[in-house]
């Protein structure tokens, strides 16, 4: 799915480049370009961000687990 969205982002970037080249409706092009780049970065690094959150949760859980003292059985 990520690869398909990257293809879509490349097509959007080509459209923006053609818009700039032919000077057609360029008053909002910089904002569109910035949005496309930010969204592409978020999508491509989303797996990394979720792994960081999961690993941080696991580290916290291990700390709590190790802090629990075993009572008499």
C-alpha positions as CSV (number, residue, x, y, z in Angstrom):
1,X,0.0,0.0,0.0
2,X,2.9,2.4,0.8
3,X,4.4,1.8,-2.6
4,X,1.1,2.6,-4.3
5,X,0.9,5.9,-2.4
6,X,4.5,6.7,-3.3
7,X,3.6,6.3,-7.0
8,X,0.6,8.6,-6.4
9,X,3.0,11.2,-4.8
10,X,5.3,11.0,-7.7
11,X,2.4,11.7,-10.1
12,X,1.4,14.7,-7.9
13,X,4.9,16.0,-8.0
14,X,5.0,15.7,-11.7
15,X,1.7,17.6,-11.9
16,X,3.1,20.4,-9.7
17,X,6.3,20.6,-11.7
18,X,4.3,20.9,-14.9
19,X,2.2,23.6,-13.3
20,X,5.3,25.5,-12.3
21,X,6.9,25.1,-15.7
22,X,3.9,26.4,-17.6
23,X,3.2,29.1,-15.0
24,X,-0.4,28.0,-14.7
25,X,-2.1,28.9,-11.5
26,X,1.1,29.1,-9.4
27,X,-0.2,31.3,-6.6
28,X,-0.9,28.2,-4.4
29,X,1.6,25.8,-5.7
30,X,4.2,26.3,-2.9
31,X,1.6,25.4,-0.3
32,X,0.5,22.3,-2.3
33,X,4.1,21.2,-2.7
34,X,4.8,21.6,1.0
35,X,1.7,19.6,1.9
36,X,2.6,16.8,-0.5
37,X,6.1,16.5,0.9
38,X,4.9,16.5,4.6
39,X,2.3,13.9,3.9
40,X,4.8,11.7,1.9
41,X,7.2,11.9,4.9
42,X,4.5,11.0,7.4
43,X,3.4,8.0,5.3
44,X,6.9,6.7,4.7
45,X,8.0,7.0,8.3
46,X,4.7,5.8,9.9
47,X,6.1,2.3,10.4
48,X,9.1,3.7,12.2
49,X,6.9,5.9,14.4
50,X,4.7,3.0,15.4
51,X,7.7,0.8,16.1
52,X,9.1,3.5,18.4
53,X,5.8,3.7,20.3
54,X,5.5,0.0,20.7
55,X,9.1,-0.4,21.8
56,X,8.7,2.4,24.4
57,X,5.6,0.7,25.7
58,X,7.5,-2.6,26.0
59,X,10.4,-1.0,27.8
60,X,8.0,0.6,30.3
61,X,6.1,-2.7,30.8
62,X,9.4,-4.5,31.5
63,X,10.4,-1.9,34.0
64,X,7.0,-2.4,35.8
65,X,7.4,-6.2,35.6
66,X,10.9,-6.1,37.1
67,X,9.7,-3.8,39.9
68,X,7.1,-6.2,41.1
69,X,8.4,-8.3,44.0
70,X,7.3,-11.9,44.2
71,X,5.2,-12.6,47.3
72,X,5.1,-15.9,49.1
73,X,3.5,-18.7,47.2
